[in-house]
Amino acid sequence: MVYVASAYLHALDGRLRVKVAEVKGSPAKALEIESQLQRCDGINHVTANPTTGNVLVLYDPRRIKQSEIINALRALGCLKDTVAAQDGLSHELVKTVVRSTAEFALERLVVSLL
């Protein structure tokens, strides 16, 4: 897996949102990222917002991993301030995934109770 040092990351199975500084204020970079990531096998939809700097990726987790998406962003010149984890999931990524999963489970529970 990868560790995203200072970028905001929100991850659920099939959905990844990353704050990408290179996108903020750059509609051209946003379009480039959307176009290039959309070509990756397993990615269903990409929205890069030049106003917020967020990149939202909807993907099939059976066909592509979150780490592959992060690496694709790096290959496009993004996330320069991030480093790869040497041995498995980083502590911060684990916390983010656990928090996101708990939020999703709580949301599903509330919906089912209604």
C-alpha positions in Angstrom: 0.0 0.0 0.0 1.0 3.6 0.0 1.2 6.4 2.6 -0.1 9.8 1.6 1.9 12.1 3.8 0.1 15.4 3.8 -2.7 14.9 1.3 -6.3 14.4 2.4 -7.4 10.9 1.7 -10.9 9.4 2.1 -11.2 5.8 1.0 -14.0 3.3 0.8 -14.1 0.2 -1.3 -14.7 1.4 -4.8 -14.4 5.1 -4.0 -11.3 7.1 -3.4 -11.0 10.9 -2.8 -7.6 12.5 -2.7 -6.6 16.2 -2.2 -4.2 16.9 -5.1 -2.4 20.2 -4.9 -1.5 20.1 -8.5 -5.2 20.1 -9.5 -6.2 23.2 -7.5 -6.4 26.2 -9.7 -5.5 24.2 -12.8 -8.4 23.2 -15.1 -5.9 21.8 -17.6 -4.3 19.5 -15.0 -7.8 18.4 -13.8 -8.8 17.4 -17.3 -5.4 15.6 -17.9 -5.9 13.6 -14.7 -9.5 12.7 -15.6 -8.5 11.6 -19.0 -5.5 9.6 -18.0 -7.0 7.9 -15.0 -10.1 7.0 -16.9 -7.9 4.9 -19.2 -6.9 2.6 -16.3 -8.5 -0.8 -16.3 -10.9 -0.9 -13.3 -11.5 2.8 -13.0 -15.2 3.6 -13.8 -15.3 7.4 -13.3 -13.0 10.2 -12.4 -13.8 13.8 -11.4 -11.0 16.2 -10.7 -12.2 19.6 -9.3 -9.8 22.5 -9.9 -11.7 24.7 -7.4 -11.2 22.3 -4.4 -8.2 20.3 -5.6 -10.1 17.1 -5.0 -9.9 14.1 -7.2 -12.7 11.6 -6.8 -12.2 8.1 -8.3 -14.9 5.5 -8.6 -13.4 2.1 -9.3 -13.9 -1.7 -9.2 -11.8 -2.9 -6.2 -11.7 -6.4 -7.8 -9.8 -5.0 -10.8 -7.6 -2.2 -9.4 -6.2 -1.4 -5.9 -6.1 2.0 -4.2 -2.3 1.9 -4.2 -2.4 1.5 -8.0 -4.5 4.6 -8.3 -2.2 6.6 -6.0 0.8 5.4 -8.1 -1.0 6.5 -11.3 -1.5 9.9 -9.8 2.2 10.0 -8.9 3.1 9.0 -12.5 1.1 12.0 -13.7 3.3 14.3 -11.5 0.9 14.6 -8.6 1.3 13.9 -4.9 5.0 14.9 -4.9 5.0 15.3 -1.2 4.1 11.7 -0.5 6.2 8.6 0.1 5.6 4.9 -0.4 5.3 2.8 2.7 8.1 0.2 3.0 6.2 -2.5 4.8 2.5 -2.7 4.3 -0.2 -0.2 5.3 0.9 2.9 7.0 -0.6 3.9 10.3 -2.3 6.9 8.9 -3.8 5.1 6.0 -5.1 2.3 8.3 -6.7 5.0 10.6 -8.4 6.6 7.5 -9.7 3.3 6.1 -11.0 2.2 9.6 -12.7 5.6 10.2 -14.3 5.6 6.7 -15.5 2.0 7.1 -17.0 2.8 10.5 -18.7 5.9 9.1 -20.1 3.8 6.2 -21.3 1.0 8.6 -23.0 3.6 10.9 -24.7 5.3 8.0 -26.0 1.9 6.7 -27.3 1.1 10.2 -29.2 4.3 10.5 -30.7 3.9 7.1 -31.8 0.4 7.9 -33.4 1.5 11.1 -35.5 4.1 9.3 
